Amino acid sequence: MPGTNAKPQESSQILAAGDDKYFYLAGTFLDSDIVAEGLEDGLHQYQFGDVCELFLKPVDYSWYWELYGTPLGQKTTFWFPGQGRLGLPSSFEKYSSGLKVAAINRGTVNEWQDYDEGWTIEMTIPIKDLTARGEKFGSDSGWRIHIGRYNYSRYLENKGPELSAFPKLSRTDFHLLNEYAVLKLQR
């Protein structure tokens, strides 16, 4: 859990890469009970089940992206002009981006009666979407990254979803921009 020293009951592995056209994120999640009740793109997917969240923020600007992927391959892109506008309806309007999400499940989705193994996700975001306002993206530019996970499961001991994050945060708030990791892009 962010802000604690507790180790998640179900672990994750995340890989990130980029090239001149895309930023890629791949995640593998152990998951005893795969949940994905949000059946369309653009939803607040964390309210409907398991989610991988990717946050990207250019260091020299106030704005940032929050990108979701689910075990069913649903996707959501939110864009925030800055933390002072977080929560306004305009920040949650359907934002047009080229985000692509693909997922593979090792188990049955939304079947609480069985025991699942986990799921894998791949997320791809075009660099042109991230640099549409004049930002630079590459080895010589400054970006911050944060990855969050919502894990719902009947087998977990906690009430509600288990939250985990990289980097570790000082408290349970995925919008602590200054605590995001510095993204190092190397060739």
N, C-alpha and C positions, 0 to 999 in steps of 0.2 A: 504494500500500500504506500502511495506517496506520503511523505512526512513521517514514516515509521521505519523501523528496521526489520519489519516482518518480511519474510520471504513469501512470495506468492505460492499458494497451494498447487497451482498448475502453471508450469513455466512456459516461456516464450523464447523464440530466437528470431532476431531481426537482422536483415542484411540490407544495405543501401548501396546504390551505385548511380552513376550519371554519365551522360555523354553530351554531345553538342545539342541534341534535340530533346532528350527526356531525362527526368529524374525517376529512379526506380526504387521501390521498397518491396521487400519480400519478407513475409513473416510465417513462422510455423508455431502453432499454439497447441499445447496439450490441453485437452478439453473433454471432461467426462460427460458433459451434457451440452451439446451444441444447440444454441438458441438463436433464431433469427426470425422474428415476427414482423419486421418491417419489410413489406413486399414490393416497395417501389423506391426508386432513386429520390434523393432530395430530402429525405426525412431526417429528423433528429434520431439517428439510428441507435444511439446509446440508450434511448428510452424503450427500444424494442428487442434488445438482445445483445449478443456478443458483437464487439466492434474493435477494429484496429483503427486508431486515430493517428494521423500524421499532421504535425504542425510544422510549418515552414515560415520563417520570418527573416526578411532582409535586415541586417544590422543597422543600416543607415536610414531606415524608414520606420514609421509607426505601424504600418499595416502588416497583416499576416494572414495565412491560410490555415484552415482546419479541414482536413480531407478524411473521409471515412470510407472504410470498406467492411463488408459483412461476410459471413460464411456462405451466403447465397449470391455473392458478387454484386450486391447493391452498393451504390456509391452516393456520396453527398459531398459537395464542396461549399464551405462557408468562407467568406472573405470579410475580415474585420478591418475598418480604416484605422483603428487604434483601440487600446484598452478602454479608453473613456467612452467608447460607443458600444462596448460589449453589452449584449442583451437587448438592444433596440431591434424592433422587427425588421428594419432594413438590412441588418447584418445577416439575417436568416432567410432573406429572399433567395429563391433559387438562383444561384450564381452559375453562369455558363462557363464551363471549362472543358478541356479535353481529357479530364481524368478518366482512366480506364481501370477497371478492377476485375480480376478473375480469382475464383476461389475453388478449392477442392476440399471435400469433407471426408473424413475417415470416421464414419458413423452416420447416424440419421439425425436430420435437423428437426427440431421441435418435437421430438419424441422423448419425453421425460422418463418413460418406463424402462429404457434400456441404458446401456453404458457405452459412451462414445470414446474414441481415441483422440480426436483433435481435428484441426483444420489448418489449411495453408492458404495464404493470400498473396497476390501480386498486385501492386498498384503502380501505375505509370502516369506521370503528369508532364505535359509538354513544357519545356523551358520557356517557350514563347508566352505561355500563360503567366508564368512566374515573373517575367520581365516586361510585361505589357505597359507598365508605368515608368519605364526607364531604368529599372534595376539591372544590375549585372549578375550573372550566375556563372560560376566557374571557379577555378583554383585561385584566382586573384580577387575574388569578391567575398564579402562577409555575410554569412547566413547563419541562422540558428535553427536547430531542429529539436523536436520533442516527439516522442511516440508514446501513446497511451493505449491501454487495453481495458475494456469493460468485459468481464467474464461472468456470465450468469450460469448457475448450475444448481441443480437440486442437491448435489453432493458436497457443496462447499459449506463450511461452518459459519460463515458470516451472514449477516442480514443484507439482502440486496446483492448487487454485483461486487465481485472482487476487482479492485482497481489496481493496476500496476503501470509503471512508467519508466521510461529512460529519457533523460537522466532522472535520477532520484530527485524528488522535489521536497522542499521544506515542509509543505503541507499539502493536503489533498485539494489541489486546484490546478488543472491542466493549463491554465492561462497565466502562469507565472513566467512571463516572457524572459526576464533577466536570468532565470535559472535554466533555460534551455541550453543544450550543448552547442558548442560552436561546430558547425559543419565544415569538415576538412575534405575538400575534393582534390584528389591526386590523380595524376596520369601515370 
